[in-house]
Amino acid sequence: MNNQAADAKLNCKYAQKVMDFLNEVGLLVSVVPGATGFVEDIALAKGSVQVDPKCLPSVMLHEAGHLAVIPSRYRHMMSGNLYKSMRQIFEIAEMNYMDPDDSLTRALLQSSDPEVTAWAWALGKHLSIPEKLIILDSQYDNTGKEIRLQIKARCYAGINGLSHGGFCVTRANPYRPLPVYPELAFWLQP
């Protein structure tokens, strides 16, 4: 990353807060004017995040979530078309004859869009970002308000996926001493 990209700032203080936190926990996020991929103003490239200065916090939370929930050994493969990246990752897992009950297999299975959305919400809450900026009403085909309601009521499927992926539990459990969602035990899948 050049010094100009390292020193660049984002237009939104909440997006800047997200970027700073992600860099602190080890997920490389850099400002790249004109960055765009599947979603406008952001691109995923070899396990890192490139954001245009006008990137919204909700977009950064969600797209970074794709990298955060995937097991670390596969993160570098996440680039551009995530559907293609995920197909390649699952092909590798299948070639290695991974046991369906193996923790790595479970983590892979719990790395889809609902888990990403639940992870994004948890990080947004952790960073004290206003709820309406974590998930915009206009996102998710204009169902953002409904998704926020489901997450707050803890009836969103992605929360269960995060739990099965080892990030948290859905309710306090003495046999599984993990934080209760929206608190997470870690931010990046090991």
C-alpha positions as CSV (number, residue, x, y, z in Angstrom):
1,M,0.0,0.0,0.0
2,N,1.4,3.4,-0.9
3,N,1.6,6.2,1.7
4,Q,-1.1,8.2,-0.1
5,A,-3.6,5.3,0.4
6,A,-2.4,4.7,4.0
7,D,-3.0,8.4,4.8
8,A,-6.3,8.7,3.0
9,K,-9.5,9.2,5.0
10,L,-13.1,8.3,4.4
11,N,-15.9,10.8,4.1
12,C,-18.0,9.3,6.9
13,K,-16.7,9.2,10.4
14,Y,-18.5,5.8,11.0
15,A,-16.9,4.3,7.9
16,Q,-13.5,5.6,9.1
17,K,-14.2,4.0,12.5
18,V,-15.0,0.6,10.8
19,M,-11.9,0.8,8.7
20,D,-9.6,1.6,11.6
21,F,-11.1,-1.2,13.7
22,L,-10.7,-3.8,10.9
23,N,-7.1,-2.8,10.4
24,E,-6.5,-3.2,14.1
25,V,-7.9,-6.7,14.2
26,G,-5.8,-7.8,11.2
27,L,-8.2,-7.4,8.2
28,L,-6.4,-5.1,5.7
29,V,-8.6,-2.2,4.6
30,S,-7.2,0.6,2.4
31,V,-8.6,3.6,0.7
32,V,-8.5,3.3,-3.1
33,P,-10.3,6.1,-4.9
34,G,-12.6,4.6,-7.5
35,A,-12.7,1.1,-5.9
36,T,-15.7,-0.8,-7.0
37,G,-16.6,-4.4,-7.3
38,F,-19.9,-6.4,-6.8
39,V,-21.0,-3.3,-4.8
40,E,-20.2,0.3,-5.6
41,D,-17.4,2.0,-3.7
42,I,-15.8,-1.2,-2.4
43,A,-13.9,-4.2,-3.7
44,L,-12.5,-7.3,-2.2
45,A,-9.1,-8.3,-3.4
46,K,-7.1,-11.3,-2.2
47,G,-8.5,-11.2,1.3
48,S,-8.3,-7.5,1.7
49,V,-10.8,-4.6,1.3
50,Q,-10.4,-1.6,-0.9
51,V,-12.8,1.3,-0.3
52,D,-13.5,4.5,-2.1
53,P,-13.6,7.5,0.2
54,K,-17.4,7.8,-0.1
55,C,-18.0,4.2,0.9
56,L,-20.9,3.9,3.4
57,P,-20.3,2.1,6.8
58,S,-23.1,-0.4,6.1
59,V,-21.5,-1.4,2.8
60,M,-18.1,-1.8,4.4
61,L,-19.5,-3.7,7.4
62,H,-21.2,-6.2,5.1
63,E,-18.5,-6.7,2.6
64,A,-15.7,-7.0,5.2
65,G,-18.0,-9.5,6.9
66,H,-17.5,-11.8,3.9
67,L,-13.8,-11.9,4.7
68,A,-14.3,-12.1,8.5
69,V,-16.5,-15.2,8.6
70,I,-14.5,-17.3,6.2
71,P,-11.8,-19.5,7.9
72,S,-8.4,-17.7,7.7
73,R,-6.7,-20.3,5.5
74,Y,-9.1,-19.4,2.7
75,R,-9.4,-15.7,3.2
76,H,-6.8,-14.9,0.6
77,M,-8.9,-16.6,-2.0
78,M,-11.8,-14.1,-1.5
79,S,-11.5,-11.7,-4.4
80,G,-13.9,-10.1,-6.9
81,N,-16.7,-12.5,-7.6
82,L,-17.4,-14.1,-4.2
83,Y,-19.6,-16.8,-5.6
84,K,-16.7,-18.0,-7.7
85,S,-14.3,-17.7,-4.7
86,M,-16.6,-19.8,-2.5
87,R,-17.0,-22.5,-5.2
88,Q,-13.2,-22.8,-5.4
89,I,-12.9,-22.9,-1.6
90,F,-15.5,-25.7,-1.3
91,E,-13.8,-27.6,-4.2
92,I,-10.6,-27.6,-2.2
93,A,-12.4,-28.7,1.0
94,E,-14.0,-31.5,-1.0
95,M,-10.7,-32.6,-2.5
96,N,-9.3,-32.8,1.0
97,Y,-12.2,-35.1,2.1
98,M,-13.1,-32.9,5.0
99,D,-15.3,-34.6,7.6
100,P,-18.7,-32.9,7.7
101,D,-18.5,-32.6,11.5
102,D,-15.0,-31.1,11.4
103,S,-14.9,-27.6,12.9
104,L,-13.3,-26.2,9.7
105,T,-16.1,-27.6,7.6
106,R,-18.7,-26.2,10.0
107,A,-17.0,-22.8,9.8
108,L,-17.1,-22.9,6.0
109,L,-20.8,-23.9,6.0
110,Q,-21.5,-20.9,8.3
111,S,-19.9,-18.3,6.0
112,S,-22.9,-17.3,3.8
113,D,-24.7,-14.0,3.5
114,P,-26.9,-14.3,6.6
115,E,-23.9,-14.9,8.8
116,V,-22.1,-12.0,7.1
117,T,-25.1,-9.8,7.9
118,A,-25.3,-10.9,11.5
119,W,-21.5,-10.3,11.9
120,A,-21.9,-6.8,10.3
121,W,-24.6,-6.0,12.8
122,A,-22.5,-7.2,15.8
123,L,-19.5,-5.1,14.7
124,G,-21.7,-2.1,14.1
125,K,-23.2,-2.4,17.6
126,H,-19.7,-2.9,19.0
127,L,-18.5,0.3,17.4
128,S,-21.7,2.2,18.5
129,I,-22.8,3.0,15.0
130,P,-26.4,4.1,14.8
131,E,-28.6,1.1,13.8
132,K,-30.1,2.7,10.8
133,L,-26.5,3.2,9.4
134,I,-25.5,-0.5,10.1
135,I,-28.2,-1.7,7.8
136,L,-30.0,0.9,5.6
137,D,-33.7,0.6,5.0
138,S,-32.9,0.6,1.2
139,Q,-30.5,-2.4,1.4
140,Y,-31.3,-6.1,1.0
141,D,-33.9,-5.3,-1.7
142,N,-35.5,-2.6,0.5
143,T,-35.9,-5.0,3.4
144,G,-33.3,-3.4,5.6
145,K,-35.8,-2.3,8.2
146,E,-37.2,-5.8,8.5
147,I,-33.8,-7.4,8.8
148,R,-32.9,-4.9,11.6
149,L,-36.0,-5.9,13.4
150,Q,-35.3,-9.7,13.0
151,I,-31.7,-9.2,14.2
152,K,-32.8,-7.2,17.2
153,A,-35.4,-9.9,18.0
154,R,-32.6,-12.5,17.6
155,C,-34.7,-14.4,15.1
156,Y,-32.4,-13.9,12.1
157,A,-30.9,-17.1,10.7
158,G,-27.4,-15.7,10.5
159,I,-27.2,-15.5,14.3
160,N,-27.5,-19.2,14.5
161,G,-24.9,-19.6,11.8
162,L,-22.4,-17.5,13.8
163,S,-23.2,-19.6,16.8
164,H,-22.5,-22.8,14.9
165,G,-19.3,-21.2,13.5
166,G,-18.0,-20.6,17.1
167,F,-18.4,-16.8,17.3
168,C,-21.0,-16.7,20.0
169,V,-24.1,-18.4,21.5
170,T,-27.7,-17.4,21.0
171,R,-28.4,-17.5,24.7
172,A,-26.3,-18.0,27.8
173,N,-25.2,-21.7,28.1
174,P,-22.9,-23.0,30.9
175,Y,-21.8,-25.9,28.7
176,R,-20.7,-23.5,25.9
177,P,-19.1,-20.5,27.6
178,L,-19.1,-18.0,24.7
179,P,-20.5,-14.5,24.6
180,V,-24.2,-14.1,23.8
181,Y,-24.9,-12.4,20.4
182,P,-24.4,-9.6,19.5
183,E,-21.2,-9.9,21.5
184,L,-18.7,-12.1,19.7
185,A,-15.7,-14.1,21.0
186,F,-13.5,-13.0,18.0
187,W,-13.9,-10.8,15.0
188,L,-12.1,-13.0,12.4
189,Q,-12.7,-16.7,11.9
190,P,-9.4,-18.4,12.8
